[in-house]
Amino acid sequence: SLQSSADSQEKWEARLQSLNRFVVLEQRLLRQRRSNLTERSLAHWWKNEGSRLKEGLYAAYKIQGLQRSHPLISDQLKKRLDPEQHYMDRCNQLKIWVETFGKLPTRGVDEHANELATFLRGQKRAYKTTSIRKARYEALRDTHPLVAKWLELHGVFKPWGQMHKQLTAFVRRTSRLPASSSDDEHEHYLCKWIRAQRRHSARLTDEQVQLLR
């Protein structure tokens, strides 16, 4: 009924207002694993909204409301509506930032630098779960030589076999597995790579499992 639809829209808009108030006060998006029950409840709602948007179950008033929201929220809308274009926009923003300051963005400088630093860290996580696509990797690599060097250092998008060869060479050279406590950045990364393979072992082929034994 019209009344039911109006009530539903009113409840949704109240939720959106709560989300905007949170982002304005905290200057960050919601985190589902926080101990605060109010934040967790709102984060769960926001996640479900993202699922409905991907499924095409989104009313025009919802999109318009999100577009008028805090930049962190409207940016999430853009990401959900067109993830590939959003990724390319992020690469372009990173390119401009690195060209301007001559270094990679780090957290604690300003809000924009925080966002770009988080974006970069996200590429490491995407690599570990093998979800970063070659086209995205190439777009990111081509933003700036410093970014390309960072990707190489952290092994982003290196073929699985290449990473395994590096691990094998390390073990033969040192007669031990890499340690997370090491000051050597490459050894530390190899250790993290091993842990990632364990966490995502269900995605490995039988041959890969045998090679890791």
CORQUI-V798240 format. One record per residue. RES is the residue in one letter. PSI is psi in whole degrees, 0 to 359 (* if undefined). NEAR is the number of other C-alpha atoms within 8 Angstrom. D_LAST is the distance of its C-alpha to the last C-alpha in whole Angstrom. Layout:
BEGIN
res:psi:near:d_last
RES:PSI:NEAR:D_LAST
RES:PSI:NEAR:D_LAST
END
This chain:
BEGIN
res:psi:near:d_last
S:164:4:62
L:322:5:63
Q:318:6:63
S:319:7:60
S:320:8:58
A:319:8:60
D:318:8:59
S:317:8:55
Q:321:8:56
E:318:8:57
K:320:8:54
W:316:8:52
E:328:9:54
A:320:8:54
R:317:9:50
L:320:10:50
Q:319:8:53
S:319:8:50
L:316:9:47
N:319:11:50
R:318:8:51
F:311:9:48
V:321:13:46
V:317:9:50
L:317:6:50
E:342:7:46
Q:39:7:45
R:167:7:42
L:172:8:41
L:153:9:40
R:123:8:36
Q:334:9:35
R:9:5:34
R:151:8:37
S:337:5:39
N:119:6:42
L:324:7:43
T:315:6:45
E:317:11:43
R:319:14:40
S:316:9:42
L:323:11:43
A:320:11:40
H:318:9:39
W:316:8:42
W:322:8:41
K:316:8:38
N:325:8:40
E:322:8:42
G:321:9:40
S:318:8:39
R:323:10:42
L:316:11:43
K:328:9:40
E:359:6:41
G:16:6:45
L:58:7:46
Y:126:8:48
A:155:6:52
A:323:6:53
Y:331:6:55
K:315:8:51
I:316:10:50
Q:320:8:53
G:319:10:53
L:325:11:49
Q:330:9:51
R:0:7:53
S:183:9:51
H:144:9:49
P:324:6:48
L:327:9:44
I:314:12:45
S:330:12:46
D:321:8:44
Q:324:8:41
L:314:11:44
K:318:10:43
K:319:12:40
R:327:10:40
L:320:8:42
D:79:8:41
P:325:9:37
E:316:7:37
Q:322:8:41
H:318:10:40
Y:315:10:37
M:323:10:39
D:319:8:41
R:318:10:39
C:318:11:38
N:320:9:42
Q:319:9:42
L:317:10:39
K:312:10:41
I:318:8:44
W:313:11:43
V:321:13:41
E:325:9:44
T:316:6:47
F:349:7:45
G:21:7:43
K:169:7:40
L:149:10:37
P:144:10:38
T:157:9:37
R:148:9:38
G:353:7:41
V:300:7:44
D:178:7:45
E:319:7:44
H:317:6:43
A:322:12:41
N:315:13:39
E:316:8:39
L:323:13:38
A:320:12:35
T:321:9:34
F:314:9:33
L:313:8:31
R:327:8:29
G:333:8:29
Q:328:10:27
K:317:10:24
R:319:8:24
A:322:10:24
Y:317:11:22
K:330:10:19
T:11:8:20
T:34:7:20
S:353:7:24
I:128:10:26
R:157:6:28
K:319:7:28
A:321:6:32
R:316:10:32
Y:314:10:29
E:321:8:32
A:319:10:35
L:315:10:33
R:322:11:33
D:359:9:36
T:320:12:38
H:147:10:38
P:326:8:36
L:324:9:35
V:318:12:33
A:320:12:32
K:320:8:31
W:318:8:29
L:319:11:27
E:316:9:26
L:320:8:25
H:6:9:23
G:22:8:21
V:124:10:23
F:15:10:23
K:138:8:21
P:147:6:19
W:317:6:15
G:324:6:14
Q:319:8:17
M:320:11:15
H:323:8:12
K:320:8:14
Q:320:8:15
L:314:9:12
T:317:8:11
A:321:8:15
F:313:12:15
V:319:11:13
R:324:8:15
R:325:6:18
T:348:7:17
S:32:7:15
R:166:7:14
L:154:8:12
P:146:11:15
A:141:8:17
S:338:9:19
S:356:5:22
S:146:9:23
D:346:6:26
D:121:6:24
E:322:7:24
H:319:8:21
E:318:12:19
H:320:14:20
Y:321:10:19
L:322:11:16
C:317:12:15
K:326:9:17
W:318:9:15
I:315:8:11
R:322:8:13
A:323:10:15
Q:323:10:12
R:316:7:11
R:324:6:15
H:35:9:15
S:333:8:12
A:339:4:15
R:350:5:16
L:149:9:13
T:165:6:13
D:322:6:11
E:318:6:10
Q:320:8:9
V:317:10:7
Q:321:7:5
L:331:6:6
L:350:5:4
R:*:4:0
END
